[in-house]
Amino acid sequence: MKTYKLSFGCITILKSNIAEVIIDEGILMDLKMVDAYHSFLIAKLEAPFLLLINKKHAYTYTFEAQKAIMNIPLVKAMAVVTDVYFSKLATDVLININRGSEWNIKTFDRHEEALKWLEDAG
């Protein structure tokens, strides 16, 4: 495992095609950050990607970033760990905004369950 610090948070490569993403507390994700995020994933992971989004911190998105954050066709599945009700609600809103997309996404309360689901999806 190797962890990389980006301007908006940390990404840990768990396997050649699996990454865990943790956005820093208080970040406002904008389109520039989303572009950097996508470029990092393309450069460091083998496609198709499996992403474990760990929502352990509170952060927000600009509307443009909300529309673009997961519009990268190389993502096969996303597991989102939300241990706080507000984080789950925010994730549900993001999914609804992009309901036209065919995301393979599921939310979990526990990190271990999310990782197991991703590995099974791979």
Secondary structure by P-SEA (a helix, b strand, c coil): cbbbbcccbbbbbccccbbbbbbcccccccaaaaaaaaaaaaacccccbbbbccccccccccaaaaacccccccccbbbbbbccaaaaaaaaaaaaaaccccccccccccaaaaaaaaaaac
